[in-house]
């Protein structure tokens, strides 16, 4: 297998929004055409890749620097021999006792059910803000959706109506932990959570943060 490019969920979502802007309305025909676009047309080329294996800290630094979640390793003719994936790298933090909040994002973008956001709204926000997760306040609870789940919902029902469905139909309860949780605990959970993200809260101060698999790359690259 030779590596010619790398395709990310963001690339797929960006293409969908591009089609939406050009077409105005995303009819079933247009959405089905989106699903049949060759991967080679959307993937980023050339792929950012290594020609030798490196240690985990070096891999995390490179992935964080280039804002990528997958780092292939190829031989001298471009054949894939290995790869580093951000979520799998988190296992190296399992025994880490540093505070998770040091690597979390404060005041994460949060929508409210009272605003009746749609799947299309969430998708546009993710691309515009350069994020992969959106939180949704529902009564006294917090839900979450990631870009992978959002795209999967659209791909399963490629209809214009799907894009305009209420976001709350597709979110799931966020995993919420105290704000003083350690990195090791987050790392243990990260590979088990479909959304690859945990919300940290401090009820007393009404403080809210989010930590994702991408954030953990920084923690790995700064391991003492």
JOVENWO-V379442 format. One line per field, one symbol per residue. phi: phi as a letter, one per 20 degrees, with the letter a starting at -180 (. if undefined). psi: psi as a letter, one per 40 degrees, with the letter a starting at -180 (. if undefined). Layout:
BEGIN
phi=???
psi=???
END
This chain:
BEGIN
phi=.dedacddgfffffffffffffendefgfffffgfdfggffdgfcfffbddbfcfffffffffffelcdccfdcefdnefcabdcgffffffdgdfdfffffdeeflffcecffelfdgfgfffffffemcdccececldccdbbdffffffffffcfcgfffeffgffdecgfedcffefeggfffffgfeegelbcedccgfelecccccgffffffffdgf
psi=hihdihhiddddddddddddddddhgidddddddeehhddddihiiihiieiiiiddddddddddefiehhihiaeeehheiihhddddedeedeheihddeeihifihhiiddefiiddddddddddefieihihhhbeihiiiiddddddddddggiddddeihdeeeiihihhiieeiiddddddddeehdefihhhigddefihihhidddeddddeeh.
END
